[in-house]
Each structure stands twice: as C-alpha cells, then as structure tokens.
Amino acid sequence: MPPPAATSFPAFRGPHPDEPAILGLIDAVVYDWNVADDTLRWGANVGHVLKDFPCEALATGAAFAQCEATDQGPSRGAHLLSAAGRDQGEGVPYSFCGLLRAPNGALLEIVDFGRRFMDPIGRPARAHGLLRVIKTHRDAEAGAIEKVSGPTSRPELIAAILAQAASTNFPERRFAVAVIGVDGFEAFNARRGFQAGDDLLDEVGRRIAKRLRAGDGFARHSGATFLALLAMGPKDTGEVAAQKLAERLNDAPFDIGGIAERVTLRIGLALGAGRARGAEALIQQAEEALVEAAAEGASFAGFEAGEARRAARRREMDDLSRLNAAIDTGSFALAYQPIRPLSAGQPIIYEGLARLVDAEGATISPAAWLALAERHGRIAEIDQLIVRCALAKLIARPDVTLSINVSPLTLRQPAFLAELRATLTGRPALARRLVIEIVETAALHDVEAIAESFADLRALGLRLAMDDFGAGHTSLKNLRALKADIVKIDGAFVQNLARSSDDRFYVRELIALARRIGAKIVAEWVEDSETLAMLRAWGCDYAQGHHTGAPDFAIPREEDAIAAVA
C-alpha cells in the first residue's frame, strides 16, 4: 500500500510487540524519517541498538547526521535522498553501508535498508527503513576504519556491494568485486584429507583478513572460494588492484598441520564504478574472470565485457596456434651471449638465449611468447627443445660451456630428467659444461621441491645457477638449501651502479652473501666500464651485458675469443 502524503503522515506507531526482541538479537532497529520537519522516530529497541548515542542525537535527521563518519564518501542522509528511481507510490528502495561515530569514540559499522517516498510535487518526503549495526569498534584503531571491513557474512557483503553499486550520484566511489579461489583444492583434499582441506580454508580466510586493506570486506562464497569487496581510489585500475592483492595473498606458504603447503590463490575481478549494477551480476563477472585466470594459469584476471574480450581471446588463440606450430616443427634456436670472467685464467661461459624462429625466418624473443607458453602448458616442451639445442652445440664444440634457463615447471617433469640422464650418463665432461639456470623468485616459490630437483641434476654432473639473484630477497638458509654453483645478480640492481648508492650497497651485500656459500658470481646488465671496474674491485667473478658482448647466433672459436674482459 502506498504511504500517505507527507502532510498527513500518521504518528509512528512502532513495531509489533515481538519485533523489538527479534531485531535486538541482530542489532537492528526500524526508523521513520519525516524529511519535511526532520523528525526521526525509532523502534522501541533503539536504546539497545544505539546505546552509545544520547537521545538528542537521535531526535532529528540533522542531529543524527552529525554522528556520521563521512570522511570517505557521501553521507547517509544524502545517499538516502538521492536513491535512483521514480516513486510510483511504493517508494524507491535504497541501501547504504557506512559508519557512525558515537560521542564516546566508538565507531559503528552499519548497513541501512529502506524506501524513500516523495510528496505530491516530487520532493523527498519520508524515508522508512531498518538500520543494522554490523560491528562496534571501541579500541584505538576505530578511527582508522572507514567503512564495512574485514570478515563478514555473505548476505552482509552482498548488501554492501548493493550499496556501492546504487551510488549512481557519487561516481568517485569506485570499487571492485573479487572472487578468490583456492587453486587445486580438490587435489589437496585428496592428498591431505578433508580435515586438512577445512584447515586450509580457515588459514586462507585468516590470510585474506590480514592482507586486505582497511575498508575492504570479505566473506566465504561457495566451495573453495571467497568473495571480497575492494575500495578503489580514483586512479586505481582493476589490473593493478588484482595484481597487488594476488601478490599479498601468495607471499608465503600455508602451515597446515605443521607442513608448509604452497597453494596458489587466484583472483577474478569485476569493476564497479558508481553505475547501478546488481550485486549478483558483478559477482558473476568476477567468477567468469576467475575461470579465465585458472585457464591461463594466471594469479588474477579482470572481467572484460563484449567484443573487446572476444577480440583478445581470438588474438590469444592465433598466437597460441603459431606457438604450437613452432613447437611441432622444432623452430627454436639459441643466441649466445658471453659471460666473461673478470680475472685471467677462467673460461668464458655463454648463455644460450631462446629464440622462436617464425615462418619467415625472423627470430622472436621470449618476451612475446614465454607467458603464453606457461599459460597453456607448453613450456616444458620448449625447454626440452632448448636443452637439445644446447647439448648439440656442446657436442659439436668441446671448447664451449653453455648456460640455459629452465622453468621450474619443467624441472618437475620426469621426462625432462630422463632425457638428460639418457644423454649424459657416462659423459661427465659433457655434463660439466652445461649449466641449468632457474630464476630466484621461482626457486623461492617452493624451495624444498627445487632443492630436490637441483640434487637430481647435480647427480648427473650438471652445474646449477640462480638467475635474477636479489629480486626475491632470498635468505642465507635458502641459498644453502639450494646449493647453487653460480648466482647471477639481477641486472635491475647492476645497470645503475654508477648513479645509485642504494644499488651499490645492495650489490655488495649480494656478493658477500654469495661468497658465504662459495658460489661464483655473475653480474648481469653490465653496460659501461665504470660499472665493470666497481664489480671487479668488489670481487665479482663474471660480467654479462652489452658492454662485454651482445648475443649472437655464432660462437667464436677459442683462439678468436677474448676471455677476460678489459
């Protein structure tokens, strides 16, 4: 039934006698706001729900507005009066999530639902709704909390999403909905049991609670997924938001029953930008993005609508078709970059840099195809092709030592180790001239597993190198566990040595750390003689970069090569 006109509103008669007790159990109270005279009337249990507020603060809309913490968005009153839609006699629905600050300093997270009614000439006349207190903060951190945040229930989080999506008059209130999934959860359950699976989900929930920012909220969604509402600044992008959250959530293994489990959390993200859009539609988009992330082997993906998404998918499939053809025909080659010793008496090592050779004979660097190969599970096959190229070169050139980079995914493939064993068994001199590199950040993802793979390769007589050393901030403990023969300092710290005192300090520390385990040290991206002189003075063993030699598809004969770089 439509409400009467504003000029003939009856006095608020209060809820059913049983209703206050029921609402009190969930810290909720009904209210009626007469916009014309600004009077507020509350249900009989208001003294229980809003016990931290004096009567005069609850008497009028203006007085109650003074209790709102509006630092981070529009006020509750402004939001209620601006709810989108026309009043056809049944009112216009609204929902709002925000904060109230009590005189005693307590901060209350609230969800507010209701309907706004108009008078006969179209002006806001009355708002009738239900206000629920989600959580009360009474400690010193209360002032830092700006909106519904932390763990909550799924219905409450959906209400918060609805409130954000309904803010059509406040486009600066950008937000994102994320669905966070535990990758490989069914396999984990099968391996560790259902109790361990439950423990894992509990630990994931605790980590999400710790890693989300103040103002973000989350809840269990379904199965092994969680739902999150993320506040976003005016300059934030969905990709940046998802990437940062993925990094925060995947920064350490989970301790499940005393065992460190490296489990990947993937994120699907859908953006809301102040446009009216249903919560379930946003959640569905985030779920689709999560499926996309899992299919691509990525830690996150953002929802892309319409033709743009289809076009991107077509490009991906075209690129994959060309990559598959190159793998099937073995169309890969090595470009060789010298790693030169900084003192006499040491041999040159060449790094074999993988290049894809297209149908026209052009060579393409890994920047164009490596991520694609990893997303679609073809990297191990490429690595095997590259190893075959390297071994063929080593057999043809007994005077050459080669280093090649291999994915940690490949190291775990039994076929990879079996092929190496078949080629190298009984040929220790050949094995000694092959160095296998793995990037530090990948090694630290699962130190124990990589250490086992390194041990298998070392048993064949190979030497092992940690590439991009310094990027993962490894510890001496991990270095000792991996037992790398060579560490290659990340060029990002080397290229600016002549200009950056911070980089100089850090590179010297990395050299000292590598010395502790007896590893040979290579500095990458050496681009000038000043940098080279500093590295030599600090005890670095080798230098690699355009100053010491650019990549080439031919390796000069030993008598033509200059060993120690000047």
Buried (B, 14 or more C-beta within 10 A) or exposed (E): EEBEBBEEBEEBEBBEEEBBEEBBEEBBBBBBBBBBEBBBBBBBBBBBBBEBBEEEBBBBBEBBBEBBBBEEBBBBBBBBBBBEBEBEEEBBBBBBBBBBBBEEEBBBBBBBBBBBBBBEEEEBBBBBBBBBBBBBBEEEEBEEBBBBBBBBEBEBBBBBBBBBBBBBBBEEBBBBBBBBBBBBBEEBBEEBEEEBBEBBBEBBBEBBBEBBEEBBBBBBBEEBBBBBBBBBEEEBEBEEBBBBBBEBBBEEBBEBEEEEBEBBBBBBBBBBBBEEBEBEEBBBBBBBBBBBBBEBBBBBBBBBEEEEBEEEEEEBEEBBEBBBEBBEEEBBBBBBBBBBBBEEEBBBBBBBBBBBBBEEEEBBEBEEBBBBBBBBEBBBBBBBBBBBBBBEBBEEBEEBBBBBBBBBBBBBBEEBBEBBEEBBEEBEEBBBBBBBBBBBBBBBBBBEBBBEBBEBBBEBBBBBBBBBBBBBEBEEEBBEBBBBBBBBBBBEBBBBBBEEEEBBEBBBEBBEBBBEBEBBBBBBBBBEEEBBEBBBEBBBBBBBBEBBBEBEEEBEEEEEBEBBBE
